[in-house]
Amino acid sequence: MEGKLKDATSKIRGEKGTDVILTIKKPITEEVHDYTINRDIISSKIFHTMGWLIQRSDTSE
């Protein structure tokens, strides 16, 4: 999964304010849907480490 995630994010990244179309296929029904999203900067205090999801409790940053 990690390799697939890196491949996907490298294709989604681009100039802020531009559109990208995501094509999502549902695994059970095989339905395919296109979603248009607008690129922006994502700031998150949640990160993954060694398989665990950790959320920082400090809000100083």
C-alpha positions as CSV (number, residue, x, y, z in Angstrom):
1,M,0.0,0.0,0.0
2,E,2.8,2.4,0.8
3,G,4.2,2.3,-2.7
4,K,0.8,2.8,-4.2
5,L,0.2,5.8,-1.9
6,K,3.4,7.5,-3.0
7,D,2.6,6.8,-6.7
8,A,-0.8,8.4,-6.2
9,T,0.4,11.5,-4.3
10,S,3.1,12.1,-6.9
11,K,0.4,12.2,-9.6
12,I,-2.0,14.4,-7.6
13,R,0.6,17.0,-6.6
14,G,0.8,20.2,-8.7
15,E,0.4,23.9,-8.7
16,K,-1.9,25.3,-6.0
17,G,-5.2,26.4,-7.5
18,T,-5.2,24.0,-10.4
19,D,-7.8,21.2,-10.8
20,V,-7.1,17.4,-10.9
21,I,-9.5,14.7,-11.7
22,L,-9.4,11.6,-9.4
23,T,-10.9,8.4,-10.8
24,I,-12.1,6.1,-8.0
25,K,-13.1,2.5,-8.6
26,K,-15.2,0.8,-5.9
27,P,-13.7,-2.6,-5.2
28,I,-17.0,-4.5,-4.6
29,T,-19.3,-3.0,-7.2
30,E,-16.6,-2.1,-9.7
31,E,-18.3,1.3,-10.2
32,V,-16.0,4.0,-11.4
33,H,-16.6,7.7,-10.6
34,D,-14.6,10.8,-11.4
35,Y,-14.1,13.6,-8.9
36,T,-12.6,17.0,-9.7
37,I,-10.7,18.6,-6.8
38,N,-8.8,21.8,-6.6
39,R,-5.2,21.6,-5.5
40,D,-4.2,23.4,-2.3
41,I,-1.7,23.2,0.5
42,I,-2.6,20.6,3.1
43,S,-1.4,21.1,6.7
44,S,-1.9,18.3,9.1
45,K,-0.7,17.5,12.6
46,I,-1.5,13.9,12.1
47,F,1.2,11.5,10.8
48,H,1.9,7.8,10.5
49,T,4.8,6.0,12.1
50,M,5.4,2.3,12.3
51,G,1.8,1.5,11.5
52,W,0.3,3.7,14.2
53,L,-1.7,6.9,13.6
54,I,-0.5,9.6,16.0
55,Q,-2.1,13.0,16.5
56,R,0.0,15.7,18.1
57,S,-1.7,17.2,21.1
58,D,0.3,20.5,21.1
59,T,-1.1,23.4,19.0
60,S,2.0,25.6,19.2
61,E,2.8,25.1,15.5
